[in-house]
Amino acid sequence: MGKKMKTQMLLVLMAFVLILSGCNFNSSEGTSSEGTEGEEGKASQVLNVSETADIPTLDSTKAHDGVAFTVLNNVNEGLYRQDENHQPIEALATEHTTNEDETVHTFTLRDSKWSNGEPVTAQDFEYAWKRVMKDASPYNFMFVTASIKNAEAIMNEEKDAEELGVKAVDEKTLEVTLENANPLLESLLTFPTFLPQNQAFVEEQGDQYALEAENILFNGPFKLVDWTHEQGWKYEKNADYWDAEAVKLDAINAYVVKDSTTGVNLYETNKVDRINLSSESVDQYKEDENFDTILEPSLIFLRFNHNHPVLGNKKVRQAVNMAIDKESLTDVILKDGSTALNGVVPKGFFQSPDGEDFRDLNGDFNTGTVEEAQKLFAEGLKEAGATEVTASINISDSDDHKKVAEYLQAQLEENLPGFKLEIKAVPFAQRLEIEKAIEYDISLSSWGPDYSDPMTYLDMWLKGGSANRMDYHNPKLDELVSQARVETDLAKRYDMMLNIEKILLEEDAAIAPLYQDGSAILMRNKIKDLIVHPTGASFSYKWASIEE
């Protein structure tokens, strides 16, 4: 073995040891369920999982990423939560009544407590929801989607946040007024942006609220008892949770593991119970009894800065779409169950009133040969007054993002002469901030559905919307979204949504969809009832357990 190879092996080993020690894997708290027993010979109810990124924030009014949503879903409780079959069930709401036209909803709250012993009240919901609108939360559009009265006017700065249609009638009664009847309301209320907050505690913490485990209150199945940034966090069962009898796990250790090789090593040494596999590991483990692939309704795509002098050209964006062999990306590079996608709404999850899949109805957009891509690219460059373009791609510093970015770099530079792509990898939270500031050329992005309806992929492109993040605007799209939000004829509404996607991709080629995400996982078969949701927060640990 050469000196260079020995040095590389030593560095990998040192990094692995540092991760183990930094995350306290060798402590009694980090013991895996495999081969361990708790009291009276029963399996230890301690689950160990890996996460690819740290939590950016646990402030439910500011959270806008899958990692935070999963944590919030397990440490807090709203009016509704998703059950084992991904359907909304009453959580803190014990009774839900409406007026005749279903525009006024009244919720009666059950007895429950915050982790500081104070009761959870209707005022906690009113305060948190109005705070979402007051502070221009990244997910304030959810209140518009839910049709809550005055939400859109508040977003447009036409009304004050205090005029939002939510009111604490008394400690146990919450009244929510809508602009119009909305059949999606209960599903939307499972989303973390609709969680309550204790006003006195939030204001006492000030700008430190929800940045550390001790700076947040809990009222859900678990409490967060430790959070070491960029290393991991620990949940413990919340004995004061109203439905504590349903919670079987005593603790969950979540470890930030960005390197897939390290993840495999941790699984093989019984330090974690569930990991996502990289493409390099799929062939090795695909016959393992604990191996599985999951096709998810998540979209992986390229955002373009529409202010860029060259990328702002539609033909250039079309050329980028066409120049990428997406099937090879999913089948040869990723190999994790992901599938190529040429639309913004994924396949297999959203059906029309007639039972037809959204993707089948609208077909593929911006597909073509490399030669067609090159022709469009040349025309686009000429229209932009350029002869070549050097662009950077903003990515998270994870293995999968780096692998995808390197593939895109090779494809675009080979298939579009004059295109040079530079890769800029940053921590996950920083990537999101760069996107929000639109300080990028191209950004490798992902979007998981917030609720079970195609609109969750379509209204994110509204002018000035917090999910837009690229200064894209088409007034026709905005108008169609507004119409679809109040349309009660389901067939007409579905046609509107099909046309919204056509505007985004056919008329404007505003983004470049790449693939529908899939996950290749290893999870020990002793882990039971760990619920993976296709929409909203990804995981529910409330019903999970470990068998002997």
C-alpha positions as CSV (number, residue, x, y, z in Angstrom):
1,M,0.0,0.0,0.0
2,G,1.4,3.4,-1.0
3,K,2.1,6.2,1.4
4,K,-0.8,8.3,0.0
5,M,-3.3,5.4,0.4
6,K,-2.1,4.8,4.0
7,T,-2.6,8.4,4.9
8,Q,-6.2,8.4,3.4
9,M,-7.1,5.3,5.3
10,L,-5.8,6.8,8.5
11,L,-7.8,10.0,8.0
12,V,-11.0,8.1,7.4
13,L,-10.4,6.0,10.6
14,M,-9.7,9.1,12.6
15,A,-12.9,10.8,11.3
16,F,-14.9,7.7,12.3
17,V,-13.5,7.7,15.8
18,L,-14.1,11.4,16.2
19,I,-17.8,11.0,15.2
20,L,-18.2,8.2,17.6
21,S,-16.7,10.1,20.5
22,G,-18.3,13.4,19.7
23,C,-21.8,11.8,19.4
24,N,-21.3,9.7,22.5
25,F,-22.0,6.5,20.6
26,N,-20.1,4.4,23.2
27,S,-22.2,5.6,26.1
28,S,-25.0,3.6,27.6
29,E,-27.4,6.1,26.1
30,G,-26.2,5.2,22.6
31,T,-26.7,1.5,22.9
32,S,-28.4,0.0,19.9
33,S,-31.5,-2.1,20.2
34,E,-29.8,-5.0,18.5
35,G,-28.7,-7.6,21.0
36,T,-29.7,-5.6,24.1
37,E,-32.3,-6.1,26.7
38,G,-34.1,-3.8,29.1
39,E,-36.0,-4.7,32.3
40,E,-37.3,-8.2,32.8
41,G,-35.6,-9.5,29.7
42,K,-37.5,-7.2,27.3
43,A,-35.8,-5.5,24.4
44,S,-34.4,-2.1,25.2
45,Q,-36.8,0.5,23.9
46,V,-34.1,2.8,22.6
47,L,-34.0,3.6,18.9
48,N,-30.9,5.0,17.2
49,V,-31.3,6.7,13.8
50,S,-29.1,8.8,11.5
51,E,-29.9,12.2,10.0
52,T,-28.0,13.9,7.1
53,A,-28.1,17.4,8.6
54,D,-28.4,19.4,11.8
55,I,-31.6,21.1,12.9
56,P,-31.6,24.7,11.6
57,T,-34.2,25.8,14.1
58,L,-37.0,24.4,16.2
59,D,-39.1,27.5,16.1
60,S,-42.3,26.2,14.5
61,T,-43.0,29.7,13.1
62,K,-39.6,29.7,11.3
63,A,-38.9,26.1,10.5
64,H,-38.9,25.3,6.8
65,D,-37.0,22.0,6.3
66,G,-37.6,18.3,6.7
67,V,-35.2,17.7,9.6
68,A,-36.9,20.4,11.8
69,F,-40.4,19.2,10.8
70,T,-39.7,15.6,11.9
71,V,-38.4,16.8,15.3
72,L,-41.3,19.2,15.8
73,N,-43.7,16.4,14.9
74,N,-42.4,14.2,17.6
75,V,-41.8,16.7,20.4
76,N,-45.0,18.9,20.0
77,E,-48.7,18.4,19.4
78,G,-51.2,20.5,17.5
79,L,-54.9,20.2,16.9
80,Y,-54.4,17.3,14.6
81,R,-51.6,14.9,13.7
82,Q,-51.1,12.2,11.1
83,D,-52.0,8.6,12.2
84,E,-50.4,5.4,11.2
85,N,-52.2,5.5,7.8
86,H,-51.2,9.2,7.2
87,Q,-54.7,10.4,7.8
88,P,-55.5,13.4,10.1
89,I,-56.7,12.4,13.6
90,E,-57.6,14.6,16.5
91,A,-54.7,15.3,18.8
92,L,-55.2,18.3,21.1
93,A,-58.6,18.8,19.6
94,T,-61.3,16.7,21.3
95,E,-64.2,18.2,19.5
96,H,-64.4,20.0,16.1
97,T,-67.6,21.7,15.0
98,T,-68.5,24.1,12.1
99,N,-71.2,26.5,11.1
100,E,-73.5,25.7,8.2
101,D,-71.3,26.9,5.4
102,E,-68.1,25.5,7.1
103,T,-66.4,28.8,7.3
104,V,-66.3,29.0,11.1
105,H,-64.6,26.1,12.9
106,T,-64.6,25.7,16.6
107,F,-62.1,23.4,18.4
108,T,-62.4,22.2,22.0
109,L,-59.0,21.4,23.5
110,R,-58.2,18.4,25.8
111,D,-56.2,18.8,29.0
112,S,-52.5,18.8,28.2
113,K,-49.3,20.4,29.6
114,W,-46.2,22.0,28.4
115,S,-42.9,20.6,29.7
116,N,-42.7,23.5,32.2
117,G,-46.0,22.3,33.8
118,E,-48.2,25.1,32.3
119,P,-51.4,24.1,30.5
120,V,-51.6,24.3,26.7
121,T,-54.4,26.8,25.9
122,A,-56.3,28.1,23.0
123,Q,-54.3,31.3,23.4
124,D,-51.1,29.4,22.6
125,F,-52.5,28.6,19.2
126,E,-53.8,32.2,18.6
127,Y,-50.4,33.6,19.6
128,A,-48.3,31.2,17.5
129,W,-50.5,31.5,14.3
130,K,-50.5,35.3,14.5
131,R,-46.7,35.2,15.0
132,V,-46.3,33.2,11.8
133,M,-48.0,36.0,9.9
134,K,-46.4,38.9,11.9
135,D,-42.9,37.6,11.4
136,A,-43.4,36.7,7.7
137,S,-42.6,33.0,8.3
138,P,-41.3,31.0,5.4
139,Y,-44.5,28.9,5.7
140,N,-47.1,31.6,6.2
141,F,-48.5,30.6,2.8
142,M,-49.9,27.6,4.5
143,F,-52.5,29.8,6.2
144,V,-53.5,31.0,2.7
145,T,-53.7,27.4,1.5
146,A,-55.9,26.7,4.6
147,S,-58.2,29.6,3.6
148,I,-57.8,31.2,7.0
149,K,-59.5,34.6,6.9
150,N,-57.3,37.6,6.1
151,A,-54.1,35.5,5.7
152,E,-53.6,36.5,2.1
153,A,-54.3,40.2,2.8
154,I,-51.8,40.1,5.7
155,M,-49.2,38.5,3.4
156,N,-49.8,41.4,1.0
157,E,-49.4,43.9,3.8
158,E,-53.0,45.0,3.4
159,K,-54.0,44.0,6.9
160,D,-52.3,43.5,10.2
161,A,-51.4,40.1,11.6
162,E,-53.8,40.6,14.5
163,E,-56.7,40.4,12.0
164,L,-55.9,36.8,11.2
165,G,-59.1,34.6,11.5
166,V,-58.1,32.8,14.7
167,K,-59.4,33.6,18.2
168,A,-59.1,32.1,21.7
169,V,-62.7,32.2,22.9
170,D,-61.5,30.9,26.3
171,E,-58.7,28.6,27.6
172,K,-60.2,25.5,26.0
173,T,-62.0,26.9,22.9
174,L,-60.3,28.0,19.7
175,E,-62.3,29.6,16.8
176,V,-60.9,29.6,13.3
177,T,-62.7,31.6,10.6
178,L,-62.0,30.8,6.9
179,E,-62.5,32.8,3.7
180,N,-64.3,29.8,2.2
181,A,-65.0,26.1,3.0
182,N,-61.8,24.1,2.6
183,P,-61.8,20.3,2.5
184,L,-58.1,20.2,3.1
185,L,-58.2,22.0,6.5
186,E,-57.8,19.0,8.8
187,S,-54.9,17.6,6.8
188,L,-53.2,21.0,6.8
189,L,-53.6,21.3,10.6
190,T,-51.3,18.3,11.0
191,F,-48.4,20.5,9.7
192,P,-45.8,21.9,12.2
193,T,-46.5,25.5,11.2
194,F,-49.9,25.2,12.9
195,L,-48.4,24.1,16.3
196,P,-49.0,26.2,19.4
197,Q,-46.4,28.2,21.4
198,N,-46.3,29.5,25.0
199,Q,-46.2,33.3,24.6
200,A,-44.5,34.0,28.0
201,F,-41.8,31.5,27.4
202,V,-41.1,32.6,23.8
203,E,-40.8,36.2,24.8
204,E,-38.6,35.3,27.8
205,Q,-36.2,33.5,25.5
206,G,-36.1,36.3,22.9
207,D,-33.8,35.7,20.0
208,Q,-32.5,32.5,21.6
209,Y,-35.9,30.8,21.4
210,A,-35.7,27.3,20.0
211,L,-32.0,27.4,19.2
212,E,-31.0,24.9,22.0
213,A,-32.9,22.1,23.7
214,E,-33.4,24.1,26.8
215,N,-34.8,27.0,24.9
216,I,-38.0,25.3,23.8
217,L,-41.1,23.8,25.5
218,F,-42.6,20.4,24.6
219,N,-46.1,19.0,24.7
220,G,-45.8,16.0,22.4
221,P,-44.9,12.3,22.7
222,F,-41.2,13.1,23.3
223,K,-39.0,15.7,24.9
224,L,-35.7,16.9,23.4
225,V,-33.2,16.4,26.3
226,D,-30.0,17.0,24.4
227,W,-28.9,18.7,21.2
228,T,-25.3,19.0,20.2
229,H,-25.1,21.0,17.0
230,E,-23.8,19.2,13.9
231,Q,-23.5,16.0,16.0
232,G,-27.0,14.9,17.0
233,W,-29.8,15.1,19.5
234,K,-31.7,12.9,21.9
235,Y,-35.4,12.4,22.5
236,E,-36.9,10.9,25.7
237,K,-40.5,9.8,26.3
238,N,-42.7,12.6,27.6
239,A,-44.4,11.2,30.7
240,D,-46.7,14.2,30.8
241,Y,-48.0,13.7,27.2
242,W,-51.7,13.2,27.2
243,D,-51.5,9.9,25.3
244,A,-48.3,8.7,26.9
245,E,-49.7,5.1,27.2
246,A,-49.4,4.8,23.4
247,V,-45.7,5.7,23.3
248,K,-43.5,2.6,23.7
249,L,-40.0,4.0,23.0
250,D,-38.1,5.3,26.0
251,A,-35.6,7.2,24.0
252,I,-34.4,8.0,20.4
253,N,-30.8,9.0,19.6
254,A,-30.5,10.9,16.3
255,Y,-27.0,11.3,14.9
256,V,-25.9,13.7,12.2
257,V,-24.0,11.5,9.7
258,K,-23.2,13.2,6.4
259,D,-20.8,10.5,5.2
260,S,-22.5,7.4,3.9
261,T,-19.5,5.2,4.6
262,T,-19.6,6.2,8.2
263,G,-23.3,5.5,8.3
264,V,-22.7,1.9,7.0
265,N,-20.0,1.4,9.6
266,L,-22.3,2.6,12.4
267,Y,-25.0,0.2,11.2
268,E,-22.6,-2.8,10.9
269,T,-21.3,-2.1,14.5
270,N,-24.8,-1.9,15.9
271,K,-24.6,1.8,16.7
272,V,-27.6,2.8,14.6
273,D,-30.7,0.9,13.6
274,R,-31.8,2.7,10.4
275,I,-29.6,4.3,7.7
276,N,-30.0,5.5,4.2
277,L,-27.6,3.8,1.8
278,S,-25.5,5.5,-0.9
279,S,-25.4,4.0,-4.4
280,E,-22.1,2.4,-3.7
281,S,-23.7,0.3,-0.9
282,V,-26.9,-0.7,-2.7
283,D,-25.4,-3.6,-4.6
284,Q,-23.7,-4.9,-1.4
285,Y,-26.9,-4.9,0.6
286,K,-29.8,-5.4,-1.8
287,E,-30.2,-9.0,-0.8
288,D,-30.1,-8.2,2.9
289,E,-33.3,-9.0,4.7
290,N,-33.3,-5.5,6.2
291,F,-32.9,-3.8,2.9
292,D,-35.7,-1.9,1.2
293,T,-36.4,0.9,-1.3
294,I,-39.0,3.6,-0.9
295,L,-40.3,5.8,-3.7
296,E,-41.2,9.1,-2.2
297,P,-43.4,12.0,-3.4
298,S,-40.4,14.3,-3.1
299,L,-39.0,16.4,-6.0
300,I,-35.3,17.0,-6.6
301,F,-34.8,19.9,-9.0
302,L,-32.7,22.8,-10.1
303,R,-33.6,26.3,-9.2
304,F,-32.4,29.1,-11.5
305,N,-31.7,32.6,-10.4
306,H,-34.1,34.4,-12.9
307,N,-32.1,37.6,-12.5
308,H,-29.0,35.9,-14.0
309,P,-28.0,37.5,-17.3
310,V,-27.9,34.1,-19.1
311,L,-29.9,31.7,-16.9
312,G,-32.7,34.2,-17.0
313,N,-33.2,33.1,-20.6
314,K,-35.9,30.5,-21.2
315,K,-34.1,28.7,-24.0
316,V,-31.0,28.3,-21.8
317,R,-33.1,26.8,-19.1
318,Q,-34.8,24.4,-21.6
319,A,-31.4,23.4,-22.8
320,V,-30.2,22.5,-19.3
321,N,-33.4,20.4,-18.9
322,M,-32.7,18.5,-22.1
323,A,-28.9,18.1,-21.7
324,I,-29.2,15.9,-18.6
325,D,-29.7,12.2,-18.9
326,K,-32.0,11.8,-15.9
327,E,-32.5,8.1,-16.3
328,S,-28.7,7.4,-16.0
329,L,-28.6,9.7,-13.0
330,T,-31.3,7.6,-11.1
331,D,-30.5,4.2,-12.4
332,V,-26.7,4.2,-12.6
333,I,-25.5,7.0,-10.2
334,L,-28.1,6.9,-7.4
335,K,-29.6,3.3,-7.6
336,D,-31.8,4.0,-4.6
337,G,-35.2,3.7,-6.1
338,S,-35.3,7.3,-7.4
339,T,-37.0,7.8,-10.8
340,A,-36.4,10.4,-13.5
341,L,-39.0,13.2,-13.5
342,N,-40.0,15.8,-16.1
343,G,-42.7,17.5,-14.2
344,V,-43.1,19.3,-10.9
345,V,-45.8,16.9,-9.5
346,P,-44.4,13.4,-8.8
347,K,-46.0,10.2,-10.1
348,G,-48.1,7.8,-8.2
349,F,-49.5,9.9,-5.4
350,F,-52.1,12.3,-6.7
351,Q,-55.1,11.3,-8.7
352,S,-57.8,13.3,-10.5
353,P,-61.5,13.0,-9.6
354,D,-61.7,10.4,-12.4
355,G,-58.9,8.4,-10.8
356,E,-56.1,9.3,-13.3
357,D,-52.6,10.1,-12.1
358,F,-51.6,13.7,-12.3
359,R,-48.3,12.9,-14.1
360,D,-50.0,10.7,-16.7
361,L,-52.5,13.5,-17.5
362,N,-49.9,16.2,-18.0
363,G,-47.1,14.1,-19.4
364,D,-43.4,15.2,-19.7
365,F,-42.0,18.7,-20.2
366,N,-38.8,19.9,-21.8
367,T,-37.5,16.6,-23.1
368,G,-35.5,16.2,-26.2
369,T,-32.2,15.1,-27.7
370,V,-28.7,16.5,-26.9
371,E,-28.7,18.1,-30.4
372,E,-32.0,19.9,-29.6
373,A,-30.5,21.1,-26.3
374,Q,-27.4,22.4,-28.1
375,K,-29.5,24.3,-30.6
376,L,-31.6,25.9,-27.9
377,F,-28.5,26.7,-25.9
378,A,-26.9,28.5,-28.8
379,E,-30.0,30.5,-29.5
380,G,-30.4,31.4,-25.8
381,L,-26.7,32.5,-25.6
382,K,-27.2,34.7,-28.6
383,E,-30.4,36.2,-27.2
384,A,-28.6,36.9,-23.9
385,G,-25.7,38.5,-25.7
386,A,-23.2,35.9,-24.6
387,T,-21.0,33.3,-26.2
388,E,-20.5,31.1,-23.1
389,V,-21.6,30.9,-19.5
390,T,-19.8,30.1,-16.2
391,A,-22.3,29.3,-13.4
392,S,-22.0,27.9,-9.9
393,I,-24.3,25.4,-8.4
394,N,-25.3,25.7,-4.7
395,I,-25.5,22.3,-3.0
396,S,-25.7,20.9,0.5
397,D,-22.5,19.2,1.8
398,S,-24.0,15.7,1.7
399,D,-22.7,12.7,-0.3
400,D,-25.8,12.5,-2.4
401,H,-25.7,16.2,-3.3
402,K,-22.1,16.1,-4.2
403,K,-22.6,13.0,-6.3
404,V,-25.5,14.5,-8.2
405,A,-23.7,17.8,-8.7
406,E,-20.6,16.1,-10.1
407,Y,-22.8,14.2,-12.6
408,L,-24.6,17.4,-13.6
409,Q,-21.3,19.1,-14.1
410,A,-20.1,16.4,-16.4
411,Q,-23.3,16.3,-18.4
412,L,-23.7,20.0,-18.9
413,E,-20.1,20.7,-19.7
414,E,-20.0,17.8,-22.2
415,N,-23.4,18.3,-23.8
416,L,-23.5,22.1,-23.9
417,P,-20.2,23.4,-25.3
418,G,-19.5,26.8,-23.6
419,F,-21.2,25.9,-20.4
420,K,-19.0,25.7,-17.3
421,L,-20.4,24.6,-13.9
422,E,-18.7,25.2,-10.6
423,I,-19.7,23.3,-7.5
424,K,-20.2,25.2,-4.2
425,A,-21.0,22.8,-1.3
426,V,-22.2,24.4,2.0
427,P,-24.0,23.0,5.2
428,F,-27.7,22.3,4.6
429,A,-28.9,25.3,6.7
430,Q,-26.6,27.7,4.8
431,R,-27.8,26.4,1.4
432,L,-31.4,27.3,2.4
433,E,-30.2,30.8,3.5
434,I,-28.4,31.3,0.2
435,E,-31.6,30.3,-1.7
436,K,-33.7,32.6,0.3
437,A,-31.3,35.5,-0.4
438,I,-31.2,34.4,-4.1
439,E,-27.4,34.7,-4.0
440,Y,-26.8,31.8,-6.3
441,D,-26.8,30.9,-10.0
442,I,-28.2,27.4,-9.8
443,S,-29.3,25.6,-6.7
444,L,-29.8,21.9,-6.3
445,S,-33.1,21.8,-4.3
446,S,-35.6,19.4,-2.9
447,W,-39.3,19.8,-2.1
448,G,-41.4,17.4,0.0
449,P,-45.1,17.8,0.0
450,D,-46.7,19.6,3.0
451,Y,-50.1,18.0,2.4
452,S,-51.7,15.4,0.1
453,D,-52.7,17.6,-2.9
454,P,-50.9,18.7,-6.1
455,M,-51.2,22.3,-5.0
456,T,-48.4,21.8,-2.5
457,Y,-46.0,21.7,-5.5
458,L,-47.8,24.4,-7.5
459,D,-48.4,27.4,-5.2
460,M,-44.8,27.6,-4.2
461,W,-44.1,29.6,-7.4
462,L,-46.3,32.6,-6.5
463,K,-44.6,36.0,-6.8
464,G,-42.8,36.8,-3.5
465,G,-43.7,33.5,-2.0
466,S,-41.3,32.2,0.6
467,A,-40.7,29.0,-1.4
468,N,-40.1,30.7,-4.7
469,R,-36.5,31.7,-3.9
470,M,-35.6,32.7,-7.5
471,D,-37.5,35.8,-8.4
472,Y,-39.7,34.0,-10.8
473,H,-43.1,35.5,-11.6
474,N,-45.9,34.9,-14.1
475,P,-49.2,36.7,-13.4
476,K,-51.2,34.0,-15.1
477,L,-49.8,31.4,-12.7
478,D,-50.6,33.6,-9.7
479,E,-54.2,34.1,-11.0
480,L,-54.8,30.4,-11.6
481,V,-53.5,29.6,-8.1
482,S,-55.9,32.1,-6.6
483,Q,-58.8,30.7,-8.6
484,A,-58.0,27.1,-7.7
485,R,-57.9,27.9,-4.0
486,V,-61.6,28.8,-4.0
487,E,-62.9,26.5,-6.7
488,T,-65.3,23.9,-5.2
489,D,-65.8,21.9,-8.4
490,L,-63.1,19.3,-8.1
491,A,-62.9,18.6,-11.8
492,K,-62.5,22.3,-12.7
493,R,-59.9,22.7,-9.9
494,Y,-57.9,19.8,-11.2
495,D,-57.8,21.2,-14.7
496,M,-56.6,24.5,-13.2
497,M,-53.7,22.7,-11.4
498,L,-52.7,20.9,-14.6
499,N,-52.5,24.3,-16.3
500,I,-50.5,25.8,-13.5
501,E,-47.8,23.2,-14.1
502,K,-48.0,23.9,-17.9
503,I,-47.3,27.6,-17.2
504,L,-44.4,26.8,-14.9
505,L,-42.7,24.2,-17.2
506,E,-44.0,24.5,-20.7
507,E,-44.5,28.2,-21.0
508,D,-41.6,29.4,-18.8
509,A,-39.2,26.4,-18.2
510,A,-38.8,28.1,-14.8
511,I,-37.1,25.1,-13.1
512,A,-35.4,21.9,-14.2
513,P,-37.0,18.8,-12.5
514,L,-34.4,16.0,-12.1
515,Y,-35.9,13.1,-10.3
516,Q,-38.5,11.8,-7.9
517,D,-36.6,10.9,-4.8
518,G,-36.2,7.4,-3.5
519,S,-34.5,5.9,-0.5
520,A,-32.5,2.7,-0.2
521,I,-32.6,1.9,3.5
522,L,-31.3,-0.6,6.0
523,M,-33.6,-0.9,9.1
524,R,-33.4,-3.7,11.6
525,N,-36.5,-5.9,11.4
526,K,-36.9,-5.6,15.1
527,I,-38.1,-2.0,14.6
528,K,-41.8,-2.0,14.3
529,D,-44.4,0.7,13.5
530,L,-41.9,3.5,12.6
531,I,-44.2,5.5,10.4
532,V,-42.8,7.2,7.3
533,H,-45.2,9.8,6.0
534,P,-45.4,10.7,2.3
535,T,-46.5,14.2,3.1
536,G,-45.8,16.7,5.9
537,A,-43.3,15.7,8.6
538,S,-41.4,12.6,7.4
539,F,-41.4,10.4,10.6
540,S,-43.6,9.7,13.5
541,Y,-42.0,7.8,16.4
542,K,-45.1,7.8,18.6
543,W,-46.2,4.2,17.8
544,A,-42.7,2.8,17.1
545,S,-41.3,-0.1,19.3
546,I,-38.5,-2.6,19.4
547,E,-39.3,-6.3,19.5
548,E,-37.3,-8.9,21.4
